[in-house]
Amino acid sequence: YASEALKGDRELVLEAVNQYGVALRFASDELRRDREVVLEAVKQNGLALDNASEELRGDRDVVMEAVKQDGLALGKASEALQADREFVLEAVKQDGLALYYASEALKGDRELVLEAVKEYGLALDYASEALKGDRELVLEAVKKNGLALDNASEALQADREVVLVAMKQNGWAFEHVSEELLFEMGQYWIDGMEIENV
């Protein structure tokens, strides 16, 4: 454990966070409020934002650097920035899972959610219900990860093209196919068996 004197040594802490951003957690409270120190930390590791002062977690420049380095740093940002489209868009481009931390209103923003599912298909889970029924958006999600079919609307779980894309990406997606479509697929298979046996 570092002594209080070392935790407050600005030059030493700057060097430490330059090498290992989350070393910010060992810095003195004063240095956690130091904009330059925190900027250096989040440039190295965006999740170091968790150890910044409350004020700096709402600082636009600091948070933008953090989410550029790690989109999940959005979860450590102030609520105001989690509701700011520019920040959330930057975060989901870096890591689609960051959609989890977006405000409810932004989870219904089509362009933003589309960027999230292109990066991480399972981000569809955090989209608004309306967008879970958006065919183009769901197709993008299942192209990235077929298991995203689980979060699609019932109508799209019965859509042959969506299901086919999902199953090509991940065979286990069949677990999320609508019962109607599964029955239809079963009938097709049975009919095919009867033709072969004739």
N, C-alpha and C positions, 0 to 999 in steps of 0.2 A: 504494500500500500504506500502511495506517495504521501509525503508530508504536506501540510497545508501550504508551506512555502513553495513547494514544487508545483502544487495544483494551481497556484496563483502566478507562476512564472510564465509570462506571456510568450516569450521567445521559445521556451521549452514546449509549451502547449501547442503553439503554432507548428512547430516541427513534428510533434506527435500526431496532430490531426492531419497533417499533410501526408503522413505515412499510413495512418489508420484513423479514418474519420470518426468512428464511434469512440475513440479515446476521449472525445469531448465529454463523455460522462464522468471522467475523472477530474475535469477542470473545475476551478472554483466557480461559484455562482456568478461572480463578476465577469469571468471570461466566457461564461455561457451566455452572457448578455452582450458580449463584444461582437459586433457585426462582422468584422474582418475574420476573427477566429472561427465563428460559426460558418461563414461563407467558405472558408478553406476546408472545414470539416465536411460540409455537405457536398462539396465538389468531389471529394474523395469517396464519400459514402452518403448517399441521400438520406439513409435512415438515421444518420447522426442528428437529423432535425428533431428527433425525439428528445434529445438532451439539450436543445436550445431553450432559451427563455421563452415564456409565453408570447412576449412581444415580438420576438424574431420569428416565431412560428406563424405570425401574421404578416411578415415582411415580404412583399411581392418578389423582390430580387432573390432573397434567400430561398424562398420556397420554390421559385422557378428553377434555380440551380439544383435544388434537391430532387425535384421530380424529373428533371432531365437526366439525372444520374440514376435514379431509381423511382419508377412511377409509383411504387407503393408508399413512398414518402408522403404522398397526398394524405394518407391516414394520420399523419402527425401534424398536418397543417391546421390552421384555424378553420372554424366552420365557414367563415366568410369566403375563404379561398377554396374550400371544398364545393362551394356553390358558384364559383367563378369559372365560366366556360373555358376561357383561355388556359387556365391551370389544369383543369380536368382533361381537356383535350391533349395537352402535352403529356400528362401522366399516363393516359390510356394508350397513347402511341408508343410509350416506352414499355408499359406493362398493362395489358388489357384488364387484368384483375383489379387494377386501381379503380375501375368503375364501382366497385363495392363501396368506396369512400365518397363517391359523388353525392350531391344533394338529390333528393327525390325528383325534383324538377329536371335535373340534368340526366337522370336515368331514363327520361322520356325524350331526350334529344336524339333524333334519328342519326344525324351525321356523327355525333359523338359516340353513340353506341355501336355504329357500324365500324368505326375505327377500333373500338375496344374488341369486338368479336373477330376482326381481321387479325388482330395480334394474339388473342386468346379466346378461342371459340366458346369456352365455358363461361365467359363473361356474360353470355346471354342470360344466365341465371339472375343477374342483377338489373336487367333491363325492365322497363315498365311492362305491364301486361299487354298493352296495346302493341308494343314493339315485338313481343314474343309471337305475335301473329303476322308480322311483316315478312312476307315470303322471301324477298331479296335478302333481307338482313339475316334471316334464319339460314338461308342457303350459304351465306358467307360463314356463319358460325359452324355449321356442320361440315363444311369443306375443311375447316381448320381442326375441328374435333367432332367426330360423329356422335359422341355421347351428348353433345349439346342438344340433340333432338329431345332429350328428357325435359328441357325447359321451353320447348316450342309449344305453341297453342295446340289444342286437340285437333283442329282442322289441319294444321301442318304435319302433325304426326300421322295423318291419314293421306297426305299428299305423296303420290308415288315418286315423283322426281326428288323431292326433299328426302324421303326415306332412302331412296337408292343412293343418293350422294352421301348421306350419313353412313349407310352400311358399307359403302366402298371405302370410306375413310376408317371406319372401325366396325367390325362385324358385330360387336356387342350392342350396337345401336338398335338391333332388332328388339331388344327388351323395352324400347320406348315407342314402338310402332303401335298405332291404334288397333284395337281389337278387330274392327271392321276390316282393315287392310290385312291384318294377319289371317283372318278367316278367308278373305279373298285369295291370298297367296296360298293358303292351305288347299283351297278348292282347286286352284290352278295345278298344284302339285299332284293332287289326287286324280284329276282329269288326265294329266300327263301319264300317270302310272297306268290308268285304265287303257289308254291308247297303246302303250307299249305291250300290254298283256293280250291284246287282241290278235 
